Amino acid sequence: MTAILAITIAAASIATVGVGSAGAAVPGKAGGAATLTVQAPEVTILSKGSSKFVKAKNAQKVRTGDTVQTGPAGLAEITFPDGSLTRLDHNTVFTLDKLVTKTGRREVVGTVNAGQTWNRVQKLSENERFDQGNGNGATAAVLGTAFVTKCEFPPGTVAFKAVKTKKALKKLRRSSKKCNFTLIDGKLQLTALNKSLEVNRGQQVDTSGGEAADPATFPPDILFTNQWIVRNLGADAVAGVAEATGQPTADDLKYARIEGSWPVTLTVVSSDGFRNLGSSFGRTYTFTADCSGGACRVTLSRETANGTRVIPLTYANGVYSGTDPDLGVQDCILDNGTVSVPGGIRNSGTIQFAPTSAVARNGLWVANQLAGTVTETATQIAGGPGQCGTGTATFALAASR
């Protein structure tokens, strides 16, 4: 299961304008050709003017009107003269509809007829842009460097089969498919019918019949459950074009993975009615991303005074938060240490935190420090009025690994 949303459109068209890897303009000319790299066998190509797909060759040129197809085991990469690229996952059909390499007017237009692509565009200058349309009235201008397009047939329809002829390709291009677009970095301005919206880094958007839904934002650990994204970020990192390099910015920290176990220190900031808190103590927190059962979520398993509790977390703008309505019951303990009311208090709590430091690993930001706030509230549930000391305690959360 992936964290990718579904989009229903006839086809996904891609238009890219890019620059070289160092950010400088790459001289070119109108027309030209891209270069195909066969990364795994089962790659075929339908050249413009041909009627049948044939076995593709490594380093073969791809020109306007050509279609590249990967089989169940096939993988391919198309590199454009400006250094931009499109990688094809298994069972993917991609048509290069237009290629312009003239300086200042560089443009690549393509269509994902089926399957999944990774698209990397080098940092854009003010006068360059990346356009994407679906032929159904929706057009996107992308101001960024990396995105994913995925197109598949709706559930209950005929499963995709490899196309072998130009006639079969035409039928595939006209067929209804579900597509989604995931923006890994940068911004995207999507216009569909009378609606215009901005899609930001780490968001996914769907369109249907030319209409666009609102962008959906996912926690990094959910977004990166998609192995196609993780694989390509790693490949880009090896090629020296990863987003995750050097020191992270404040914006980068919003997209740092937190999954795994953390040693946490909780320091008492304030308390009202709580007893025997001390000044600070240690706990172990474990974060897990789970997309089983059709619903993706990040959960926190945290040690408490009454054992381990598992709570779901919400995510917004880099900040995680959660509420635990029942941390268990505790005895009401008097100042002399005796128990006045067994099980007289029930605790609840909240947590809020964010990554404050991260390191680059295989093209991804991975958090190595967290900071936040934990609160616990004690409510009397047994005994006579006022027998138990109730109130709220606030703790500063600090974690590093």
C-alpha positions as CSV (number, residue, x, y, z in Angstrom):
1,M,0.0,0.0,0.0
2,T,1.3,3.5,-0.8
3,A,0.5,6.9,0.4
4,I,-0.5,8.0,-3.1
5,L,-3.9,9.4,-3.8
6,A,-5.9,8.5,-6.9
7,I,-6.9,10.9,-9.6
8,T,-9.3,10.2,-12.4
9,I,-8.3,11.7,-15.8
10,A,-7.9,10.6,-19.3
11,A,-4.1,10.9,-19.3
12,A,-1.4,12.8,-17.6
13,S,0.6,15.1,-19.8
14,I,4.0,16.5,-18.7
15,A,5.8,19.6,-19.9
16,T,9.2,20.5,-18.5
17,V,11.5,23.3,-18.8
18,G,14.8,22.9,-17.0
19,V,18.4,24.1,-16.5
20,G,21.7,22.3,-16.1
21,S,22.8,20.7,-12.9
22,A,24.8,23.7,-11.9
23,G,21.9,26.0,-12.5
24,A,23.3,27.5,-15.6
25,A,21.5,27.6,-19.0
26,V,22.3,24.8,-21.3
27,P,22.6,25.8,-25.0
28,G,20.4,23.9,-27.4
29,K,18.2,24.1,-30.4
30,A,14.7,23.4,-31.5
31,G,13.9,19.7,-31.9
32,G,16.8,17.5,-30.7
33,A,16.6,14.2,-28.9
34,A,16.6,12.7,-25.5
35,T,18.6,9.7,-24.5
36,L,17.1,6.4,-23.2
37,T,18.9,4.3,-20.6
38,V,17.6,0.8,-20.1
39,Q,17.9,0.2,-16.4
40,A,16.3,-3.2,-16.4
41,P,15.2,-5.5,-19.3
42,E,11.7,-5.5,-20.8
43,V,11.8,-2.0,-22.4
44,T,10.3,-1.4,-25.8
45,I,9.9,1.7,-28.0
46,L,7.5,2.8,-30.7
47,S,9.2,5.3,-33.0
48,K,7.2,8.0,-34.7
49,G,5.9,6.7,-38.0
50,S,6.3,3.0,-36.9
51,S,3.3,0.7,-36.4
52,K,4.8,-1.7,-33.8
53,F,6.8,-1.6,-30.6
54,V,10.3,-3.1,-30.8
55,K,13.0,-3.9,-28.2
56,A,14.7,-0.7,-27.0
57,K,18.5,-0.3,-27.0
58,N,20.5,1.3,-24.3
59,A,21.6,4.9,-25.2
60,Q,19.0,5.0,-27.9
61,K,17.7,8.4,-28.9
62,V,14.1,9.4,-28.1
63,R,12.5,12.0,-30.3
64,T,9.2,13.8,-30.5
65,G,6.4,11.4,-31.2
66,D,8.3,8.3,-29.7
67,T,6.7,6.1,-27.0
68,V,8.7,4.2,-24.4
69,Q,7.2,1.2,-22.6
70,T,8.4,-0.9,-19.7
71,G,7.2,-4.4,-18.9
72,P,6.6,-6.0,-15.5
73,A,10.4,-6.1,-14.8
74,G,11.4,-3.2,-16.9
75,L,12.8,0.1,-15.7
76,A,14.0,3.0,-17.9
77,E,15.3,6.6,-17.7
78,I,14.9,9.3,-20.4
79,T,17.5,12.1,-20.0
80,F,16.8,15.4,-21.8
81,P,19.4,17.7,-23.2
82,D,19.0,20.2,-20.4
83,G,19.8,17.6,-17.7
84,S,16.2,17.0,-16.7
85,L,15.0,13.4,-16.6
86,T,12.0,11.1,-16.5
87,R,12.3,7.6,-15.0
88,L,9.7,5.0,-15.8
89,D,8.6,2.4,-13.3
90,H,7.4,-1.1,-14.2
91,N,4.4,-1.4,-16.6
92,T,4.7,2.3,-17.7
93,V,3.9,3.8,-21.1
94,F,5.4,7.3,-21.7
95,T,5.1,9.3,-24.9
96,L,7.4,12.2,-25.7
97,D,5.0,14.7,-27.4
98,K,7.3,17.7,-27.8
99,L,10.9,18.5,-27.3
100,V,12.4,22.0,-27.7
101,T,16.0,22.6,-26.7
102,K,16.5,26.1,-27.9
103,T,18.1,28.3,-25.2
104,G,15.5,30.3,-23.2
105,R,12.7,28.2,-24.7
106,R,13.5,24.7,-23.5
107,E,10.5,22.5,-23.2
108,V,9.6,18.9,-22.8
109,V,6.0,17.7,-23.2
110,G,5.1,14.1,-22.5
111,T,2.1,11.9,-21.6
112,V,2.0,9.2,-19.0
113,N,-0.4,6.8,-20.7
114,A,-0.2,4.3,-17.9
115,G,2.1,3.5,-15.0
116,Q,4.3,5.7,-12.9
117,T,7.1,8.1,-13.6
118,W,9.6,10.1,-11.5
119,N,10.4,13.5,-13.0
120,R,13.4,15.6,-12.0
121,V,13.8,19.1,-13.3
122,Q,16.8,21.2,-12.3
123,K,16.2,24.4,-10.4
124,L,14.2,26.8,-12.6
125,S,15.1,30.4,-13.4
126,E,12.5,33.2,-13.3
127,N,11.8,32.9,-17.0
128,E,11.6,29.1,-17.1
129,R,8.7,26.9,-16.0
130,F,7.3,23.4,-15.9
131,D,3.8,23.0,-17.3
132,Q,1.6,20.0,-16.9
133,G,-1.8,19.4,-18.4
134,N,-4.1,16.4,-18.6
135,G,-6.1,17.2,-21.7
136,N,-9.3,17.4,-19.6
137,G,-9.1,21.2,-18.9
138,A,-6.6,21.0,-16.0
139,T,-3.2,22.7,-16.4
140,A,-0.4,22.9,-13.8
141,A,2.6,25.2,-13.8
142,V,5.2,23.7,-11.6
143,L,7.8,25.8,-10.0
144,G,9.9,23.0,-8.5
145,T,12.3,20.2,-9.2
146,A,10.8,16.8,-8.6
147,F,7.4,15.2,-8.8
148,V,5.7,11.8,-9.4
149,T,2.9,11.0,-11.8
150,K,1.0,7.8,-11.4
151,C,-1.8,6.6,-13.7
152,E,-3.7,3.4,-13.4
153,F,-7.1,2.0,-14.3
154,P,-10.0,2.4,-11.9
155,P,-10.9,-0.7,-9.8
156,G,-13.3,-3.0,-11.6
157,T,-12.1,-2.2,-15.1
158,V,-9.9,-4.3,-17.4
159,A,-6.3,-4.6,-16.0
160,F,-3.5,-3.0,-18.0
161,K,-1.8,-5.1,-20.7
162,A,1.3,-4.2,-22.6
163,V,0.6,-2.5,-25.9
164,K,2.3,-3.8,-29.0
165,T,1.0,-1.6,-31.8
166,K,0.4,2.0,-32.6
167,K,-3.3,1.2,-32.8
168,A,-3.3,-0.2,-29.3
169,L,-1.5,2.8,-28.0
170,K,-4.1,5.2,-29.4
171,K,-6.8,3.2,-27.6
172,L,-4.8,3.3,-24.4
173,R,-4.3,7.1,-24.6
174,R,-8.1,7.5,-24.9
175,S,-9.0,5.2,-22.0
176,S,-10.1,6.5,-18.6
177,K,-7.4,6.2,-15.9
178,K,-6.9,7.3,-12.4
179,C,-3.9,9.5,-12.0
180,N,-2.2,11.3,-9.1
181,F,0.6,13.9,-8.9
182,T,2.9,14.2,-5.9
183,L,5.1,17.3,-5.6
184,I,8.3,16.4,-3.8
185,D,9.9,19.8,-3.9
186,G,8.9,23.3,-5.1
187,K,5.4,24.6,-5.8
188,L,2.7,23.9,-8.3
189,Q,0.0,26.2,-9.6
190,L,-2.9,24.1,-10.8
191,T,-5.8,25.5,-12.9
192,A,-8.8,23.4,-13.5
193,L,-12.0,24.8,-15.0
194,N,-12.7,28.0,-12.9
195,K,-10.5,26.9,-10.0
196,S,-6.9,27.8,-9.4
197,L,-5.0,26.5,-6.4
198,E,-1.4,26.3,-5.2
199,V,0.2,22.9,-4.3
200,N,3.2,23.0,-2.0
201,R,6.1,20.7,-1.3
202,G,5.0,17.4,0.2
203,Q,1.5,17.6,-1.1
204,Q,-0.6,15.5,-3.5
205,V,-3.5,16.6,-5.7
206,D,-6.1,14.8,-7.8
207,T,-8.2,15.9,-10.7
208,S,-11.2,14.4,-12.4
209,G,-12.9,15.6,-15.6
210,G,-10.8,18.7,-15.5
211,E,-11.7,19.5,-11.9
212,A,-9.1,19.5,-9.1
213,A,-9.6,18.5,-5.5
214,D,-7.9,20.4,-2.7
215,P,-4.2,19.5,-2.1
216,A,-3.6,16.9,0.6
217,T,-0.6,17.2,2.9
218,F,1.0,14.0,4.4
219,P,3.5,13.6,7.2
220,P,6.9,12.8,5.8
221,D,6.9,9.2,7.2
222,I,3.6,8.6,5.3
223,L,4.8,10.2,2.1
224,F,8.0,8.2,2.1
225,T,6.2,4.8,2.5
226,N,6.1,5.0,-1.3
227,Q,9.1,3.0,-2.3
228,W,9.1,4.6,-5.8
229,I,9.7,8.0,-4.2
230,V,12.3,6.7,-1.8
231,R,14.2,4.8,-4.6
232,N,14.4,7.8,-6.8
233,L,15.4,10.2,-4.1
234,G,18.2,7.8,-3.3
235,A,19.2,7.6,-7.0
236,D,19.2,11.4,-7.3
237,A,21.4,11.6,-4.2
238,V,23.9,9.3,-5.8
239,A,23.8,11.5,-8.9
240,G,24.4,14.6,-6.8
241,V,21.0,16.2,-7.4
242,A,19.2,15.5,-4.1
243,E,17.3,18.1,-2.1
244,A,18.7,16.7,1.2
245,T,22.2,17.9,1.3
246,G,24.3,20.1,3.6
247,Q,22.5,21.7,6.6
248,P,18.6,21.6,6.6
249,T,16.6,24.9,6.5
250,A,13.6,25.5,8.7
251,D,11.5,24.4,5.8
252,D,13.5,21.2,5.3
253,L,12.9,20.2,8.9
254,K,9.1,20.0,8.2
255,Y,9.9,17.1,5.9
256,A,12.3,15.1,8.1
257,R,11.4,11.6,9.0
258,I,10.9,10.7,12.6
259,E,10.1,7.0,12.5
260,G,11.8,4.8,15.0
261,S,12.6,4.8,18.8
262,W,13.8,7.9,20.7
263,P,15.2,8.3,24.2
264,V,13.1,11.3,25.6
265,T,13.8,13.5,28.5
266,L,10.7,15.2,30.1
267,T,11.5,18.2,32.3
268,V,8.9,19.7,34.6
269,V,8.0,23.2,33.6
270,S,5.0,23.8,35.9
271,S,2.6,21.7,38.0
272,D,-0.6,22.3,39.9
273,G,-1.8,19.5,42.2
274,F,0.6,16.8,41.0
275,R,2.8,15.2,43.7
276,N,6.3,13.6,43.6
277,L,7.1,14.7,40.1
278,G,10.7,15.4,40.6
279,S,12.5,17.7,38.1
280,S,13.0,15.5,35.1
281,F,12.9,11.8,34.0
282,G,13.5,9.7,31.0
283,R,11.1,7.8,28.7
284,T,11.2,5.9,25.4
285,Y,9.0,7.1,22.5
286,T,8.6,5.1,19.3
287,F,7.0,6.5,16.2
288,T,5.5,4.3,13.5
289,A,4.1,5.0,10.0
290,D,1.4,2.6,9.0
291,C,-0.6,2.4,5.8
292,S,-2.3,-0.9,6.4
293,G,-6.1,-1.2,6.2
294,G,-6.4,1.6,3.6
295,A,-5.8,4.5,6.1
296,C,-2.3,6.0,6.6
297,R,-1.3,7.3,10.0
298,V,1.6,8.0,12.3
299,T,1.3,6.7,15.8
300,L,3.3,7.2,19.0
301,S,4.0,4.4,21.5
302,R,5.2,6.1,24.6
303,E,6.2,4.9,28.0
304,T,4.2,6.4,30.9
305,A,4.0,5.9,34.6
306,N,1.3,3.3,33.9
307,G,2.9,1.4,31.0
308,T,3.0,2.0,27.3
309,R,0.3,3.9,25.5
310,V,-0.3,4.1,21.7
311,I,-1.9,7.3,20.4
312,P,-2.4,8.6,16.8
313,L,-0.7,11.8,15.8
314,T,-1.8,14.6,13.5
315,Y,0.5,16.6,11.4
316,A,0.4,20.3,10.2
317,N,3.2,22.5,9.0
318,G,5.9,20.3,10.4
319,V,4.3,20.0,13.9
320,Y,3.0,16.7,15.3
321,S,0.3,16.6,18.0
322,G,-1.8,14.0,19.8
323,T,-4.2,13.5,22.7
324,D,-4.4,10.6,25.0
325,P,-7.8,10.6,26.8
326,D,-6.9,7.9,29.3
327,L,-3.4,7.5,30.7
328,G,-4.8,5.2,33.4
329,V,-5.6,5.6,37.1
330,Q,-3.4,6.4,40.1
331,D,-3.9,6.3,43.8
332,C,-4.5,9.5,45.7
333,I,-1.4,9.8,47.9
334,L,-1.2,12.1,50.9
335,D,1.9,14.1,51.9
336,N,2.9,11.4,54.4
337,G,3.0,8.8,51.6
338,T,-0.2,6.9,52.5
339,V,-3.0,6.2,50.1
340,S,-6.2,8.0,50.8
341,V,-8.2,6.8,47.8
342,P,-7.1,3.8,45.8
343,G,-7.4,4.4,42.0
344,G,-8.9,7.8,42.7
345,I,-7.3,9.8,39.9
346,R,-7.5,9.4,36.1
347,N,-4.9,11.0,34.0
348,S,-5.2,12.4,30.4
349,G,-2.6,14.2,28.3
350,T,-1.5,15.9,25.2
351,I,1.7,16.1,23.2
352,Q,3.1,18.5,20.6
353,F,6.5,18.5,19.1
354,A,8.6,19.1,15.9
355,P,12.0,18.1,14.6
356,T,14.7,20.7,15.4
357,S,17.6,19.1,13.7
358,A,18.1,16.6,10.8
359,V,20.7,14.9,8.8
360,A,20.7,13.9,5.1
361,R,20.5,10.2,4.3
362,N,20.0,8.8,0.8
363,G,18.3,11.9,-0.4
364,L,16.0,12.2,2.6
365,W,16.0,14.4,5.7
366,V,16.0,12.2,8.9
367,A,15.4,14.0,12.2
368,N,18.0,13.6,14.9
369,Q,16.5,16.0,17.5
370,L,13.0,16.7,18.6
371,A,11.5,19.4,21.0
372,G,8.0,20.0,22.3
373,T,5.6,20.0,25.2
374,V,3.8,17.3,27.1
375,T,0.9,18.0,29.4
376,E,-0.9,15.7,31.9
377,T,-4.2,16.4,33.7
378,A,-5.3,14.6,36.8
379,T,-9.1,14.3,37.4
380,Q,-10.7,12.8,40.5
381,I,-12.9,9.9,39.8
382,A,-13.3,8.2,43.2
383,G,-13.6,9.2,46.8
384,G,-15.2,12.3,48.4
385,P,-14.9,15.8,47.0
386,G,-11.4,17.2,47.4
387,Q,-9.8,14.1,48.7
388,C,-7.4,13.8,45.7
389,G,-4.9,16.4,44.5
390,T,-5.9,17.2,40.9
391,G,-4.4,19.6,38.4
392,T,-2.2,19.9,35.4
393,A,1.5,19.4,34.9
394,T,3.5,20.6,31.9
395,F,6.8,19.1,30.7
396,A,9.3,20.2,28.2
397,L,10.1,17.4,25.8
398,A,13.7,17.0,24.4
399,A,14.9,14.0,22.4
400,S,18.0,13.2,20.3
401,R,19.5,10.1,18.6
